[in-house]
Amino acid sequence: MRRTIGGRPYDFARQIAVMAIVNRTPDSFHDRGATFALDRAISAARSAAEDGADWIDVGGVPFAPGPEVTVREELDRVLPVVEAARDMAVVSVDTYRPEVAEAAIAAGAGVINDTSGLRDSAMADVVAGTGAALVITHSLAPPRTHHPRPQYRDVTAEVAGFLRDRATLALARGLRPEQIIIDPGHDLHKNTMHTLELTRRLSEIATLGYPMLAAVSNKDFIGETLDLPQHERLAGTLAAVVFCVMRGARIVRVHDVRAAVDAVRMTEAMLGWRTPATARHNMD
């Protein structure tokens, strides 16, 4: 589980990476365009790094259906942030387009976060032979696609099978095993009961042997479980983050960076993976 990602070493046997979310979109599901302007996006990236984020995930196109965003528009949205943030933290780019991934890696991105789950196998060709990592995410349909009333016989087994098959495809297209990260896709074409069951059984996904990313921040499975609107889900998000870590997640994707970093570092310490920053209590 040792990796070098974005030029930085990670030991995912005893270390969690906190991934901050910076969306250059006017219609993202949580921030609704708060960081759409370039100066605000760069400021958000800087603040995330100062708050302890290990990775910064830059997105130019939401997963949910919405207005068309051309490749040129997506490049114009994400590349300036990659270039500005690449010395602050590991930069990830949330894209399903191989041409955007190729340009992002050239600009300094260390991770490509493919929410399509390699539906375009050219994505693997772009990442293979580079130093970048590739996140392979489960969903039932491509990004920007409405998929009402999703059905599963066994959601966890089906997600695991999908990720196993896509990782095999990535390897066949030239990726090295240490480049692969998997994401079970919380809430992506899943209802709340699906996502809760998947989360309970997340250790079954972890047995695939690749570092696992959990993108749970402020999602609807939290809101529906607690009957809370979008911006009142922090406590539920932190509970989900810690639970996912205990079930094998090694990267967590979050909006509220400082709170998540504290929760994750405390979890690492309780697991015996991290020493306290100070140790004075009852030491005299």
N, C-alpha and C positions, 0 to 999 in steps of 0.2 A: 504493500500500500504506500510505498514511498514514491513520490512524484516530484518532478521539477516542472512548475507551471508558471508561465510568464516570467521565467528566470528566477523563481523563488521556490525553495524546497518545502515540501509538505510530507508529513508522515501521518497518513490518514488512519493508521492504527491507533493513534492517540492525539489527534489534532482535528479541530473543526474549523473550516473556513467560512467566514460570514460574508455573504455576497449582498452588496447594496444594490438597490434598484434605482436607475436613473432613466426615465422615459422621455425621449424627445418626440412625444406624440400629444396631440391636442385632446385625445379621447381615451387615454388609458383608464382602466377600470377603477383605480384608487385615487390617483392624484389629479386626474381630469385636466391635464395640461399645465400643471404647476411648474414643470421643468421643460416645457416645450421650447421656450426661448433659449438660445445658445448660452447666453451669459448665466441664466439660471441653472441650466444643466451642468455647466462647468463648476459653478458655485456649489451645487448639490454634490457633485463628485468630490470636490475638495472637502466639504463638510463630512461626507461619509468616511473618507480616509482619515480625517482628524478624529472621528468618533470611533475608529478602530476597525473599519471594514477591511477585510483582506482582499476582496474582489469587488469590482464595480461593474455591474451588468447594464449595458447601454442598449436601449431598444428604440427602433424607429418606426415599428409597425406593431400595433396590438395583435394579440391572438384572436380576439373576438371579431365578428363581422363588423364592417364599417366601410367608410369611403376608400376607394382605391388609392394606394400609395405606389408610385412608380419606383423602379429600381434607382433611378437618378435621385428622386426625392429621398429615398431611404439612405442612400450614400451621403447626401448632403446633410442629413440629420445626424448620422452616427459618427462619420469620420472625424469631424472637428472635435468631438468629445473624446474619442479614442486618442487622438494626438495630444489633447490637453491632459488627459488623465493617466497616460501610460507610465508616468514616473511616480504617480501617487500610490498605485496599487496594481494588482493584476486586473487587466481590463477584459471583460467578457462582452461579446456582442450577441444580442438576442436576434437571430435572423434565421429564416428558412431558405434564403436565396444564396446559391453558391457564389454568384458574382459579388455579392455584398460581403460574404465571408472572406473571399480571396483578398478584396481590397482592405478589409478590416485587419487581417493578419499582416498584410504589408505595412499597415499604419501602426502596428504595435500591439494588436489584441493578442492575448495569450489563451483565450477560450472562445469557442464558437458555441453558442447555446441554441441548438436547433430544435425548436418546439414542434417541428413537423415529424421528428423521429426518422430522419433519413428517407423521407418519401421521394426525394430527388437524390439518387445515389451519387450524383455529381458532387454533392456536398462532401462525401467521404474522399473523393478524388482530390478536392481542393485542400482538405486538411492533411491528408496523407503526405508524408515527406516534409512536413513543417514541424516546428516545435510546439504548435498549438494543441490544446485539448479540445475534444468534441463532446458536448452534452447531447445525449440521445434521449428524447422525451416521448412518453406514451401519450397518444390521443387516438380517437377513433376516426378522425377525419383531418384534413389539412387545416392549418391556421386560416382564419377569416371565413370559416365554414360553420353554418348553423347546423347543429346535430341534436334535435330535440329527443327527449325520452330515451337516452342510451340504455342498452340492455346488455347484461352480462350473466353468464351462468355462474362463474366464479371470478370475480373481478381481479383478485390478487393473482390467481394462476394465469389468467389471460394477459394481464399486464406483464408479468414475469416472462411469459412466452414471447410476447411482442419484443420486449427489450433484449431477450436472448437472441432472437432471430436477427434483430437489427444490428446488434453488436457483432454477430457472425458476418453479416454483410459488410460492416465497416472493416473488419479484419481482412476479408476477401478482397476489398478494394485498396488495401495497403496500409491501413492504420495499424500502429503498434498498440498492443493491449494497454500500455501505460498512457495512451492518449484518450482512452474512453472513460466517460462519466455517464451514469444513467440517472434518469429522473422519471419516477412513476406518474407524474402529471396529475397532482392533486387538483380535483375539480375540472380538469380538462375533459369534456365529454363524459363526465361522471356526475351523478347526483350526490347529495349529502350522505346518504346511506352507503353508497359505493365508496366515497372518499374516507368515511370513518372506518369502514371495514379494511380498506387498503392500508390505512395508517396503523390499525391494530396489528396487521400482519406484515408490516414493513420489513421485518427481519427476513422474510422469505424472499423479498426482492434483493436484500443485501447479500444473500448467499450466491448471487450471480458472480460476485467477486470483483466488481468494479466499484469505485467510489460512487456513492449515491447522493444526489442533490434532492433536497426537499424544499419545494416552493409553496409554502403554506400561508404566507403573510396576508392577513386581512381577507382571506378568501371566504366565499359564501358558505362553505361547510361550517366555518366558525360562526359566521353571522346567523345562520339558520339554527345551529345547535344552541346558541346563547340568546337568540332573538335580539340581535344587536345590529345597528346600522354600521356602515363602512368604517367610520372613524371612531368607533367605540370598541374595537376588536383587539386592542393591544394585549390585554391580559390573556385572552384566548389564543392569540398568535404565539405569545411566549410559551404558554403551556404546550401548544402543538410543536413548537420548535424543539423544546427539551424532550418531549416524548419521542419525536422523530430521531433525535440524536441517540436516545437510549435504544432505539430499534435499528440503529445502524447508519443513519444519515451522517454524512461527513462534510457536506456543504449545505448551508441554509440560506435561502434567498429572502431578503426582508426589506421592508420600507423603513422601519424605525430602528436605525442602526445601533445607536448607543444602548438602548434597552436590550436589544438582541445580543450584542457583544457581551454585556454583563451577564445575561442568562447563560450564554454558551461558555464563557470563561469560568463561571461558577460551576457549571456542570462538569467541565474538564477537571477542575480541582477536586470535586467530590469523587470523580472516577479515579483520582490519583494520577492524572496525566499532566497536571500543572501545579507548580508550587505557588503558595500565596505571594502576593506582591510584597506584603510585609507580614511579620510574625512576632507581634509584641504581646498579645493577650496572654496573661498568666505566665509570661516567660521570665519574670523577675522573682 
